[in-house]
Amino acid sequence: MAGIPQQYLDLVTTKKAFAHIATLMKDGSPQVTPVWLDYADGMIRVNTARGRVKARNLKVGSRVALSIQDPDNAYRYVQVRGKVAKESEQGADAHIDSLAKKYMGVDSYPYRNPADKRVIYYIEPTSAQGMS
């Protein structure tokens, strides 16, 4: 497993940096979506609801790429390539609440739909490069 270079770890840990995640559609065409993220145990974690396009594209073993831009300096970013190592609905509601706290400063995700089944995707970085 490749790690994220030390000088870019703040983008996945402490900063409110959005990522753009690129996934592949069934026909092989790319699909890109902005996402919230966090980082734990060497894995990037993103959260979505089942049935959304990115959720249909993200399966264990799927390859993805993320571009994570510094919100304080548009010319500083890290690009991460990786694969989905795990997906889980367990703890996904609490996870989206923690991301809402990080990105919005609120205790509970305000756009929750009771019909949604939330899922966390754990992305294992296989390569990472940045620009400062």
PyRosetta script that sets phi, psi and omega in degrees:
from pyrosetta import init, pose_from_sequence

init()
pose = pose_from_sequence("MAGIPQQYLDLVTTKKAFAHIATLMKDGSPQVTPVWLDYADGMIRVNTARGRVKARNLKVGSRVALSIQDPDNAYRYVQVRGKVAKESEQGADAHIDSLAKKYMGVDSYPYRNPADKRVIYYIEPTSAQGMS")
pose.set_psi(1, 130.6)
pose.set_omega(1, 176.5)
pose.set_phi(2, -86.0)
pose.set_psi(2, 147.3)
pose.set_omega(2, 177.6)
pose.set_phi(3, -101.0)
pose.set_psi(3, 166.7)
pose.set_omega(3, 173.6)
pose.set_phi(4, -82.5)
pose.set_psi(4, 131.4)
pose.set_omega(4, -179.6)
pose.set_phi(5, -54.0)
pose.set_psi(5, 138.9)
pose.set_omega(5, -176.2)
pose.set_phi(6, -48.2)
pose.set_psi(6, -42.4)
pose.set_omega(6, -175.3)
pose.set_phi(7, -69.8)
pose.set_psi(7, -5.2)
pose.set_omega(7, 178.6)
pose.set_phi(8, -116.8)
pose.set_psi(8, 1.5)
pose.set_omega(8, -178.1)
pose.set_phi(9, -60.6)
pose.set_psi(9, -30.2)
pose.set_omega(9, 178.6)
pose.set_phi(10, -60.1)
pose.set_psi(10, -27.3)
pose.set_omega(10, -179.5)
pose.set_phi(11, -69.6)
pose.set_psi(11, -23.9)
pose.set_omega(11, 179.9)
pose.set_phi(12, -108.4)
pose.set_psi(12, -5.4)
pose.set_omega(12, -177.6)
pose.set_phi(13, -113.9)
pose.set_psi(13, -64.7)
pose.set_omega(13, -169.9)
pose.set_phi(14, -100.2)
pose.set_psi(14, -26.9)
pose.set_omega(14, -177.2)
pose.set_phi(15, -84.2)
pose.set_psi(15, 154.6)
pose.set_omega(15, 175.5)
pose.set_phi(16, -86.3)
pose.set_psi(16, 55.2)
pose.set_omega(16, -177.4)
pose.set_phi(17, -86.0)
pose.set_psi(17, 125.9)
pose.set_omega(17, 173.8)
pose.set_phi(18, -79.7)
pose.set_psi(18, 149.6)
pose.set_omega(18, 172.8)
pose.set_phi(19, -112.0)
pose.set_psi(19, 150.0)
pose.set_omega(19, 167.4)
pose.set_phi(20, -108.2)
pose.set_psi(20, 117.3)
pose.set_omega(20, -177.8)
pose.set_phi(21, -101.3)
pose.set_psi(21, 129.4)
pose.set_omega(21, 177.4)
pose.set_phi(22, -103.8)
pose.set_psi(22, 125.4)
pose.set_omega(22, 176.4)
pose.set_phi(23, -121.9)
pose.set_psi(23, 172.2)
pose.set_omega(23, 179.4)
pose.set_phi(24, -112.7)
pose.set_psi(24, 131.5)
pose.set_omega(24, 175.1)
pose.set_phi(25, -73.8)
pose.set_psi(25, 167.4)
pose.set_omega(25, 179.2)
pose.set_phi(26, -56.5)
pose.set_psi(26, -32.8)
pose.set_omega(26, -179.3)
pose.set_phi(27, -83.5)
pose.set_psi(27, 3.8)
pose.set_omega(27, 178.2)
pose.set_phi(28, 90.1)
pose.set_psi(28, -5.6)
pose.set_omega(28, 179.6)
pose.set_phi(29, -77.1)
pose.set_psi(29, 148.8)
pose.set_omega(29, -178.4)
pose.set_phi(30, -78.4)
pose.set_psi(30, 153.1)
pose.set_omega(30, 175.3)
pose.set_phi(31, -136.1)
pose.set_psi(31, 131.8)
pose.set_omega(31, -176.6)
pose.set_phi(32, -124.0)
pose.set_psi(32, 135.8)
pose.set_omega(32, -179.4)
pose.set_phi(33, -139.5)
pose.set_psi(33, 137.0)
pose.set_omega(33, 171.8)
pose.set_phi(34, -74.1)
pose.set_psi(34, 140.8)
pose.set_omega(34, -179.0)
pose.set_phi(35, -141.8)
pose.set_psi(35, 155.3)
pose.set_omega(35, 165.9)
pose.set_phi(36, -80.9)
pose.set_psi(36, 157.0)
pose.set_omega(36, 178.7)
pose.set_phi(37, -152.0)
pose.set_psi(37, 163.4)
pose.set_omega(37, 165.3)
pose.set_phi(38, -141.7)
pose.set_psi(38, -179.6)
pose.set_omega(38, -172.3)
pose.set_phi(39, -140.0)
pose.set_psi(39, 125.3)
pose.set_omega(39, -179.7)
pose.set_phi(40, -148.1)
pose.set_psi(40, 134.3)
pose.set_omega(40, 176.8)
pose.set_phi(41, 52.8)
pose.set_psi(41, 39.9)
pose.set_omega(41, 177.4)
pose.set_phi(42, 78.2)
pose.set_psi(42, 6.0)
pose.set_omega(42, -178.8)
pose.set_phi(43, -116.4)
pose.set_psi(43, 139.1)
pose.set_omega(43, 169.2)
pose.set_phi(44, -83.1)
pose.set_psi(44, 133.1)
pose.set_omega(44, 179.6)
pose.set_phi(45, -117.6)
pose.set_psi(45, 130.7)
pose.set_omega(45, 174.2)
pose.set_phi(46, -125.1)
pose.set_psi(46, 156.8)
pose.set_omega(46, -173.3)
pose.set_phi(47, -131.8)
pose.set_psi(47, 137.6)
pose.set_omega(47, 175.8)
pose.set_phi(48, -151.7)
pose.set_psi(48, -177.9)
pose.set_omega(48, 177.1)
pose.set_phi(49, -103.5)
pose.set_psi(49, 143.1)
pose.set_omega(49, 175.4)
pose.set_phi(50, -55.5)
pose.set_psi(50, 143.6)
pose.set_omega(50, 176.8)
pose.set_phi(51, 96.5)
pose.set_psi(51, -20.5)
pose.set_omega(51, 177.4)
pose.set_phi(52, -72.1)
pose.set_psi(52, 160.3)
pose.set_omega(52, -175.2)
pose.set_phi(53, -55.9)
pose.set_psi(53, -49.1)
pose.set_omega(53, -177.7)
pose.set_phi(54, -64.2)
pose.set_psi(54, -34.0)
pose.set_omega(54, 178.1)
pose.set_phi(55, -66.8)
pose.set_psi(55, -35.5)
pose.set_omega(55, 177.2)
pose.set_phi(56, -68.8)
pose.set_psi(56, -29.3)
pose.set_omega(56, -179.1)
pose.set_phi(57, -85.5)
pose.set_psi(57, -25.4)
pose.set_omega(57, -175.2)
pose.set_phi(58, -91.4)
pose.set_psi(58, 112.0)
pose.set_omega(58, 175.2)
pose.set_phi(59, -131.3)
pose.set_psi(59, 158.0)
pose.set_omega(59, 176.4)
pose.set_phi(60, -55.5)
pose.set_psi(60, 128.0)
pose.set_omega(60, -177.6)
pose.set_phi(61, 96.2)
pose.set_psi(61, -15.5)
pose.set_omega(61, 178.7)
pose.set_phi(62, -62.3)
pose.set_psi(62, 141.1)
pose.set_omega(62, 176.0)
pose.set_phi(63, -90.2)
pose.set_psi(63, 140.6)
pose.set_omega(63, -179.5)
pose.set_phi(64, -139.2)
pose.set_psi(64, 164.5)
pose.set_omega(64, 170.4)
pose.set_phi(65, -135.1)
pose.set_psi(65, 144.1)
pose.set_omega(65, 177.5)
pose.set_phi(66, -129.1)
pose.set_psi(66, 139.9)
pose.set_omega(66, 170.8)
pose.set_phi(67, -115.3)
pose.set_psi(67, 121.5)
pose.set_omega(67, -175.5)
pose.set_phi(68, -120.4)
pose.set_psi(68, 112.5)
pose.set_omega(68, -173.3)
pose.set_phi(69, -100.3)
pose.set_psi(69, 138.9)
pose.set_omega(69, 177.4)
pose.set_phi(70, -67.4)
pose.set_psi(70, 122.2)
pose.set_omega(70, -179.8)
pose.set_phi(71, -66.9)
pose.set_psi(71, -15.5)
pose.set_omega(71, -179.6)
pose.set_phi(72, -98.6)
pose.set_psi(72, -8.9)
pose.set_omega(72, -177.7)
pose.set_phi(73, -156.4)
pose.set_psi(73, 99.7)
pose.set_omega(73, -175.1)
pose.set_phi(74, -61.4)
pose.set_psi(74, -15.4)
pose.set_omega(74, -179.7)
pose.set_phi(75, -94.4)
pose.set_psi(75, 4.4)
pose.set_omega(75, 178.0)
pose.set_phi(76, -114.5)
pose.set_psi(76, 125.3)
pose.set_omega(76, -179.6)
pose.set_phi(77, -155.6)
pose.set_psi(77, 166.6)
pose.set_omega(77, 170.5)
pose.set_phi(78, -128.4)
pose.set_psi(78, 137.6)
pose.set_omega(78, 176.8)
pose.set_phi(79, -108.3)
pose.set_psi(79, 127.0)
pose.set_omega(79, -177.1)
pose.set_phi(80, -122.9)
pose.set_psi(80, 130.9)
pose.set_omega(80, 169.6)
pose.set_phi(81, -108.7)
pose.set_psi(81, 145.5)
pose.set_omega(81, -179.4)
pose.set_phi(82, -169.4)
pose.set_psi(82, -168.7)
pose.set_omega(82, 178.4)
pose.set_phi(83, -137.0)
pose.set_psi(83, 153.1)
pose.set_omega(83, 177.2)
pose.set_phi(84, -73.4)
pose.set_psi(84, 117.1)
pose.set_omega(84, -178.3)
pose.set_phi(85, -92.4)
pose.set_psi(85, -25.7)
pose.set_omega(85, -174.4)
pose.set_phi(86, -162.2)
pose.set_psi(86, 151.3)
pose.set_omega(86, 169.9)
pose.set_phi(87, -136.0)
pose.set_psi(87, 146.6)
pose.set_omega(87, -177.6)
pose.set_phi(88, -155.2)
pose.set_psi(88, 136.7)
pose.set_omega(88, 170.9)
pose.set_phi(89, -85.3)
pose.set_psi(89, -21.3)
pose.set_omega(89, -179.3)
pose.set_phi(90, -65.5)
pose.set_psi(90, 123.4)
pose.set_omega(90, 180.0)
pose.set_phi(91, 79.5)
pose.set_psi(91, 3.0)
pose.set_omega(91, -174.8)
pose.set_phi(92, -69.2)
pose.set_psi(92, -34.4)
pose.set_omega(92, 177.5)
pose.set_phi(93, -66.4)
pose.set_psi(93, -43.7)
pose.set_omega(93, 177.1)
pose.set_phi(94, -65.1)
pose.set_psi(94, -36.3)
pose.set_omega(94, 179.7)
pose.set_phi(95, -64.5)
pose.set_psi(95, -44.4)
pose.set_omega(95, 180.0)
pose.set_phi(96, -66.2)
pose.set_psi(96, -31.8)
pose.set_omega(96, 174.9)
pose.set_phi(97, -65.1)
pose.set_psi(97, -40.7)
pose.set_omega(97, 179.2)
pose.set_phi(98, -66.9)
pose.set_psi(98, -35.3)
pose.set_omega(98, 176.7)
pose.set_phi(99, -69.3)
pose.set_psi(99, -37.4)
pose.set_omega(99, 176.1)
pose.set_phi(100, -63.0)
pose.set_psi(100, -36.8)
pose.set_omega(100, 176.7)
pose.set_phi(101, -63.9)
pose.set_psi(101, -46.5)
pose.set_omega(101, -179.0)
pose.set_phi(102, -63.4)
pose.set_psi(102, -48.1)
pose.set_omega(102, -171.3)
pose.set_phi(103, -90.7)
pose.set_psi(103, -27.9)
pose.set_omega(103, -175.4)
pose.set_phi(104, -118.7)
pose.set_psi(104, -13.0)
pose.set_omega(104, -178.6)
pose.set_phi(105, 75.0)
pose.set_psi(105, 21.7)
pose.set_omega(105, 179.2)
pose.set_phi(106, -115.0)
pose.set_psi(106, 155.4)
pose.set_omega(106, -176.1)
pose.set_phi(107, -79.8)
pose.set_psi(107, -22.6)
pose.set_omega(107, -175.8)
pose.set_phi(108, -134.8)
pose.set_psi(108, 139.4)
pose.set_omega(108, 179.3)
pose.set_phi(109, -59.8)
pose.set_psi(109, 115.3)
pose.set_omega(109, -171.5)
pose.set_phi(110, -75.9)
pose.set_psi(110, -12.1)
pose.set_omega(110, -177.2)
pose.set_phi(111, -105.0)
pose.set_psi(111, 19.4)
pose.set_omega(111, -178.0)
pose.set_phi(112, -60.1)
pose.set_psi(112, 134.5)
pose.set_omega(112, 173.9)
pose.set_phi(113, -115.8)
pose.set_psi(113, 118.5)
pose.set_omega(113, -177.5)
pose.set_phi(114, -56.6)
pose.set_psi(114, -22.7)
pose.set_omega(114, 179.5)
pose.set_phi(115, -78.2)
pose.set_psi(115, -17.3)
pose.set_omega(115, -178.3)
pose.set_phi(116, -74.6)
pose.set_psi(116, 142.7)
pose.set_omega(116, 168.5)
pose.set_phi(117, -106.4)
pose.set_psi(117, 111.4)
pose.set_omega(117, -179.1)
pose.set_phi(118, -78.4)
pose.set_psi(118, 151.5)
pose.set_omega(118, 179.1)
pose.set_phi(119, -143.8)
pose.set_psi(119, 141.2)
pose.set_omega(119, 175.2)
pose.set_phi(120, -101.8)
pose.set_psi(120, 134.1)
pose.set_omega(120, 173.7)
pose.set_phi(121, -110.7)
pose.set_psi(121, 128.3)
pose.set_omega(121, 179.4)
pose.set_phi(122, -100.5)
pose.set_psi(122, 116.5)
pose.set_omega(122, -176.4)
pose.set_phi(123, -107.1)
pose.set_psi(123, 122.2)
pose.set_omega(123, 179.0)
pose.set_phi(124, -90.6)
pose.set_psi(124, 115.1)
pose.set_omega(124, 177.9)
pose.set_phi(125, -65.1)
pose.set_psi(125, 134.7)
pose.set_omega(125, 174.5)
pose.set_phi(126, -108.5)
pose.set_psi(126, -22.0)
pose.set_omega(126, 172.6)
pose.set_phi(127, -157.6)
pose.set_psi(127, 153.3)
pose.set_omega(127, 178.4)
pose.set_phi(128, -153.5)
pose.set_psi(128, 135.6)
pose.set_omega(128, 176.2)
pose.set_phi(129, -139.5)
pose.set_psi(129, 149.0)
pose.set_omega(129, -180.0)
pose.set_phi(130, -134.2)
pose.set_psi(130, 174.0)
pose.set_omega(130, 176.0)
pose.set_phi(131, -139.3)
pose.set_psi(131, 132.3)
pose.set_omega(131, 179.6)
pose.set_phi(132, -114.5)
pose.dump_pdb("model.pdb")
